[in-house]
């Protein structure tokens, strides 16, 4: 589709053609004229118009310094399908990630299975305990993480070596945190963007069908190391603090 086609068909200016979604990063609504034009098109031409609007969205995201969101959308449009590694430093700048990480760490501190494990230890003999917890969470709707992944998961796995010495337990080891999500779309689903409204996943599926975009995996990983000494009281509770 060239400029002459869409200008002749509906007197639509090129800037309007790129304003189907508006600007979600600056709370600007899309053009009603562009939307009316869009609904006249066949699937393939809809996909071409959508792709142009996604490219516009990438540019607007960069203007707001939402570079990670822009990079992830571009990765999908490029269609390699390869896993994208997300810098854990960037992930941990997001409060939602830190909160999810802390929830999992607290679960290790109060893990009933870990207490059962401690009761099996004999004096001076080290043993290793391995367990994991998942935390699903959603980025704040006004923050960049929401545009990167919406809802994602942190899987935290502990590798604790514990030695019992009389009334003390000596712990060394680590917790590996793996953040993950799949950048994909689902028929019938939609995502809410403030001031813009719901953007349908079916739009993105058209771009995959006609323009070569592909879903992919996103991954990020970091770890915390520990050396702790703690006790168990007469009621069987432990005073382990990992934060």
C-alpha positions in Angstrom: 0.0 0.0 0.0 1.4 3.4 -1.0 0.6 6.9 0.1 -1.5 7.6 -3.0 -3.8 4.6 -2.3 -4.8 5.6 1.2 -5.0 9.3 0.5 -7.2 8.7 -2.6 -9.4 6.1 -0.8 -10.3 8.2 2.2 -8.3 11.5 2.1 -6.2 10.1 4.9 -3.0 12.0 5.6 0.2 10.0 6.2 0.5 11.2 9.8 -3.1 10.1 10.4 -2.2 6.7 8.9 0.4 6.3 11.6 -2.0 7.4 14.4 -4.2 4.4 14.7 -3.2 3.7 18.4 -2.4 7.2 19.3 0.6 7.7 21.6 0.3 5.5 24.7 3.5 6.8 26.1 2.3 10.4 26.2 -1.5 9.7 26.8 -2.6 10.8 23.4 -5.6 9.1 21.7 -5.6 7.7 18.2 -7.2 9.3 15.1 -10.9 8.3 14.7 -10.4 8.9 10.9 -7.5 6.4 10.9 -9.7 3.8 12.8 -12.6 4.3 10.3 -10.2 3.8 7.4 -8.6 0.7 9.1 -12.0 -1.1 9.4 -12.5 -0.8 5.6 -9.3 -2.7 4.8 -8.7 -6.4 4.1 -6.6 -8.5 6.5 -3.3 -8.0 4.6 -3.7 -4.2 4.4 -4.7 -4.0 8.0 -1.5 -5.9 8.9 0.6 -3.4 6.9 -1.1 -0.4 8.6 -0.7 -2.1 12.0 3.0 -2.6 11.4 3.5 1.0 10.5 1.7 2.0 13.7 3.9 -0.4 15.8 7.0 1.2 14.2 5.5 4.6 15.2 4.9 3.3 18.7 8.6 2.2 18.9 9.7 5.7 18.0 7.4 7.3 20.6 8.6 4.9 23.2 12.3 5.9 22.6 11.3 9.6 22.9 10.2 8.8 26.4 13.3 6.8 27.1 11.3 3.5 27.2 14.0 1.9 25.3 13.5 -1.6 26.7 9.9 -1.6 25.7 10.9 -0.3 22.2 13.6 -3.0 21.9 11.2 -5.8 22.8 8.5 -4.7 20.4 11.2 -4.3 17.6 12.5 -7.9 18.4 9.0 -9.2 17.9 8.5 -7.3 14.6 11.9 -8.5 13.3 10.6 -12.0 13.6 13.7 -14.0 14.6 11.9 -15.9 17.3 15.2 -16.1 19.3 15.2 -15.7 23.1 15.9 -12.2 24.3 18.0 -11.8 27.4 16.8 -8.9 29.6 19.5 -7.2 31.7 18.8 -8.0 35.3 20.0 -4.6 36.4 17.2 -3.1 34.4 14.7 -5.6 35.8 15.7 -4.8 39.4 15.2 -1.1 38.8 11.5 -2.0 38.8 9.8 -2.0 42.2 7.4 -4.8 41.1 10.4 -7.1 40.5 12.0 -6.3 43.8 8.7 -6.9 45.6 8.3 -10.3 43.9 11.9 -11.3 44.7 11.4 -10.4 48.4 8.1 -12.4 48.5 10.0 -15.5 47.3 12.9 -15.0 49.7 10.5 -14.7 52.6 8.9 -18.0 51.6 12.3 -19.6 52.0 12.6 -18.2 55.4 9.3 -19.8 56.4 9.4 -22.9 54.3 7.8 -25.8 56.3 9.7 -28.3 54.1 13.0 -26.7 55.1 12.1 -27.1 58.8 11.4 -30.8 58.2 14.8 -31.0 56.4 16.6 -29.4 59.4 15.1 -31.9 61.8 16.8 -34.7 59.8 20.3 -33.3 60.2 22.8 -35.0 62.4 25.6 -33.1 64.2 28.5 -31.8 62.1 27.3 -33.5 58.8 26.5 -31.0 56.0 23.6 -31.6 53.7 22.1 -29.7 50.7 18.5 -28.5 50.4 17.1 -27.5 47.1 13.6 -25.9 46.6 11.9 -23.3 44.4 9.0 -20.8 44.5 7.3 -19.0 41.7 5.8 -15.5 42.0 3.6 -14.2 39.2 3.2 -10.4 39.1 2.1 -7.5 36.8 3.9 -4.3 36.1 2.4 -1.0 37.1 0.2 0.2 34.3 2.0 3.6 34.0 5.5 2.0 34.1 7.7 0.7 31.3 7.7 -2.9 32.6 4.0 -3.1 31.8 4.8 -2.4 28.1 7.6 -5.0 28.1 5.8 -7.9 29.6 2.5 -7.1 31.3 2.4 -10.1 33.6 5.6 -12.2 34.2 7.1 -14.7 36.6 10.1 -14.9 38.9 11.2 -18.5 39.7 13.5 -18.5 42.7 15.5 -21.6 43.4 17.6 -22.1 46.6 20.7 -24.3 46.9 21.5 -24.3 50.7 24.2 -26.3 52.3 23.5 -26.6 56.0 25.6 -28.0 58.9 24.2 -28.5 62.4 26.6 -27.6 65.2 25.0 -28.2 68.6 22.2 -25.6 68.9 23.2 -23.7 65.7 22.6 -24.2 62.0 25.2 -22.9 59.7 23.9 -22.2 56.2 25.9 -21.3 53.0 24.5 -21.2 49.5 22.6 -19.1 47.0 19.2 -18.3 45.6 19.0 -18.0 41.8 16.2 -15.8 40.6 15.0 -16.4 37.0 12.6 -13.8 35.5 10.7 -15.0 32.5 7.8 -14.3 30.2 6.8 -15.1 26.6 6.3 -12.2 24.3 3.2 -13.4 22.5 -0.4 -12.7 21.8 -3.7 -14.6 22.2 -6.9 -14.7 20.2 -9.6 -12.9 22.1 -7.3 -11.2 24.6 -6.5 -7.5 24.9 -4.3 -5.1 26.9 -5.5 -1.9 28.5 -3.5 1.2 27.8 -4.4 4.3 29.8 -6.3 6.9 27.8 -6.1 4.7 24.7 -8.3 1.8 25.8 -8.0 -1.9 25.0 -5.6 -2.9 22.2 -6.6 -6.2 20.8 -4.1 -9.1 20.5 -5.9 -10.0 17.3 -4.2 -7.0 15.7 -0.7 -8.3 16.5 -1.7 -11.8 15.3 -2.5 -10.2 11.9 1.0 -8.7 11.8 2.4 -12.2 12.6 0.4 -13.7 9.8 1.3 -11.2 7.1 4.4 -9.3 8.1 6.7 -12.0 9.6 6.6 -10.9 13.3 7.2 -13.8 15.7 6.7 -14.5 19.4 9.7 -15.2 21.6 10.9 -15.9 25.1 12.3 -13.2 27.4 14.7 -14.2 30.2 16.7 -12.6 33.0 18.7 -14.1 35.8 20.6 -13.1 38.9 21.6 -14.6 42.3 22.0 -13.8 45.9 24.7 -15.5 48.1 24.3 -16.3 51.8 26.3 -17.2 54.8 24.0 -17.4 57.8 23.9 -18.9 61.3 20.5 -19.4 62.9 18.7 -21.4 65.6 15.5 -23.4 66.1 13.4 -22.7 69.2 11.6 -25.2 71.3 8.4 -24.8 69.3 10.2 -25.7 66.1 10.4 -22.2 64.6 13.6 -20.9 63.0 14.9 -17.3 63.1 16.5 -17.4 59.7 16.7 -14.0 58.0 17.9 -13.9 54.4 17.3 -10.2 53.6 
